[in-house]
Every structure is written in C-alpha cells, then in structure tokens.
Amino acid sequence: MAALRDTLPVKLAQESYQQVLGGNILNQGGFVLPPGKYRLKVVARENQSGKLGTFEQPLVLPETGNSGLTLSSVVVSNQLQDAAARASNPKTKQGSENPLQVGNRSILPSVTRVFRTNQNLYVFLESYASKPAQTATTDSKGGQPAAGNGSTLPPSIALVFFRGGVKISEAGPFPGKLGGSSHSQASYFVQLPLEKFPPGRYWMQVNVLDPSADRVAFARIPLAIMKASAGASVGAGR
C-alpha cells in the first residue's frame, strides 16, 4: 500500500555520541493511507556492520465521521524539539507538515516508552467525533424550533495510571483544542512531571470526553518508569 525508504547519515561529535548512547536516534517520515487494517513493518540496517533490526505491529485506521468518538494513536514522549531545530532537518517525504507540532515545538515520540523520574511525560493524541445530533424543540414562546443537544463545553482528557491492577495516580481533566470549522476534531497535549511516581511498570489509561457529541472514548498503553540516574540532568525531559 505504501513504503518509505531513507538513509540517515550519522556524524556525531564526542558530546553528541555520549548523549546518543543514553537515548535514541529518531528518523521521521510519513505517508497517507486510507482507512483499513494494516501490518506495519519497519526494517533498519546499520550499514557499517550490516546488522539488521525489524519491528512489526498491526495498524488500524478507522473510518471517521460515522458515529461515536474515535481516538488517534496515543503518542508519549519525554522530549520536545524547537521549531528552529526541526527546520534544519530534512522534510518528510510528503511535505513538511508535522502532525506532532505543538505550538512552536514538536514532539519526539518515545519508541521504548521507558521514562525516568527526573523527566516530564508528554502525551499527545487527537479525537474525531461525528456531528452532534440535533433535536428540534419548540421554544417557550411557541416560536421557531431550536436546535438541542448542542453542548458548548470543550472536549477534555484525563489520565489514569494503574500498577498491578491498582490505580496509582490520575491527572486532569485537561481541555482539548478544537480544530477545523466543524469542531469534530480535537487535539490534546498534556505535560506531567514524573518525580512523584514510584518506579515500575504501568498501564496509562486515557479517557476522552466530548460533550458536544455526547461520547466517551478511552485507550490504554503500557509504559515503564525508572529511577533517575545518579548525576543525570532533567534536560532530556524538557
């Protein structure tokens, strides 16, 4: 259905090399796919040694605008990139628009979903709602029918953290940002410090409420939180 191929030259100074050893090298690109069920396969080759790494997972792109409330993938991160830094990087294969742009910064997704207590957790996702149902009601003066069931409250997001089946913490609700003239799409960006979280493995549940569509949707993703390394700075979490 689609393919993306790229070569990523890596030339690092000594300081940059030490940073990469404790983090990741991120390569971004994209293409447009129609709704459906897919298998996404990633193959990476290190050209100097010839070593290969592969990753495969199912990918479901649902139809939008039919009924109910649909959520995008939940992106988690511990790092934001300034717009100036992104401008120096090559454009994506189909244009320069970055769907993970938040203000003048962009989110660098975490592939491992492993975080440290001296970092911030950034959560980003979008919701897509069908048009709210409109019910015609007659006003108190017997005049023209007025549209009902139209809430003016913005959509919101809340995060709930579980460990071993027990709720450990929750945050929110946080208001979403409406997009487009139809107000059927909204984006959510949450920044959460992790300093008070006990180290361990968690399930993070994302609850999205859209009063205008009278719908609720949720998603769960796994993540792990580790103790901060001795002498580590919090710079990677900013």
C-alpha positions, 0 to 999 in steps of 0.5 A, spaced: 500 500 500 505 504 501 513 504 503 518 509 505 525 508 504 531 513 507 538 513 509 540 517 515 547 519 515 550 519 522 556 524 524 556 525 531 561 529 535 564 526 542 558 530 546 553 528 541 555 520 541 555 520 549 548 523 549 546 518 543 548 512 547 543 514 553 537 515 548 535 514 541 536 516 534 529 518 531 528 518 523 521 521 521 517 520 515 510 519 513 505 517 508 497 517 507 493 511 507 486 510 507 482 507 512 483 499 513 487 494 517 494 494 516 501 490 518 506 495 519 513 493 518 519 497 519 526 494 517 533 498 519 540 496 517 546 499 520 550 499 514 557 499 517 556 492 520 550 490 516 546 488 522 539 488 521 533 490 526 525 489 524 519 491 528 512 489 526 505 491 529 498 491 526 495 498 524 488 500 524 485 506 521 478 507 522 473 510 518 471 517 521 465 521 521 460 515 522 458 515 529 461 515 536 468 518 538 474 515 535 481 516 538 488 517 534 494 513 536 496 515 543 503 518 542 508 519 549 514 522 549 519 525 554 522 530 549 520 536 545 524 539 539 524 547 537 521 549 531 528 552 529 531 545 530 526 541 526 527 546 520 534 544 519 532 537 518 530 534 512 522 534 510 518 528 510 517 525 504 510 528 503 511 535 505 513 538 511 507 538 515 508 535 522 502 532 525 506 532 532 507 540 532 505 543 538 505 550 538 512 552 536 515 545 538 514 538 536 514 532 539 519 526 539 515 520 540 518 515 545 519 508 541 521 504 548 516 508 552 521 507 558 521 514 562 525 516 568 523 520 574 527 526 573 523 527 566 516 530 564 511 525 560 508 528 554 502 525 551 499 527 545 493 524 541 487 527 537 479 525 537 474 525 531 467 525 533 461 525 528 456 531 528 452 532 534 445 530 533 440 535 533 433 535 536 428 540 534 424 543 540 419 548 540 421 554 544 417 557 550 414 562 546 411 557 541 416 560 536 421 557 531 424 550 533 431 550 536 436 546 535 438 541 542 443 537 544 448 542 542 453 542 548 458 548 548 463 545 553 470 543 550 472 536 549 477 534 555 482 528 557 484 525 563 489 520 565 489 514 569 495 510 571 494 503 574 500 498 577 498 491 578 491 492 577 491 498 582 490 505 580 496 509 582 495 516 580 490 520 575 491 527 572 486 532 569 481 533 566 485 537 561 481 541 555 482 539 548 483 544 542 478 544 537 480 544 530 477 545 523 470 549 522 466 543 524 469 542 531 469 534 530 476 534 531 480 535 537 487 535 539 490 534 546 497 535 549 498 534 556 505 535 560 506 531 567 512 531 571 514 524 573 518 525 580 512 523 584 511 516 581 514 510 584 518 506 579 515 500 575 511 498 570 504 501 568 498 501 564 496 509 562 489 509 561 486 515 557 479 517 557 476 522 552 470 526 553 466 530 548 460 533 550 458 536 544 457 529 541 455 526 547 461 520 547 466 517 551 472 514 548 478 511 552 485 507 550 490 504 554 498 503 553 503 500 557 509 504 559 515 503 564 518 508 569 525 508 572 529 511 577 533 517 575 540 516 574 545 518 579 548 525 576 543 525 570 540 532 568 532 533 567 534 536 560 532 530 556 525 531 559 524 538 557 
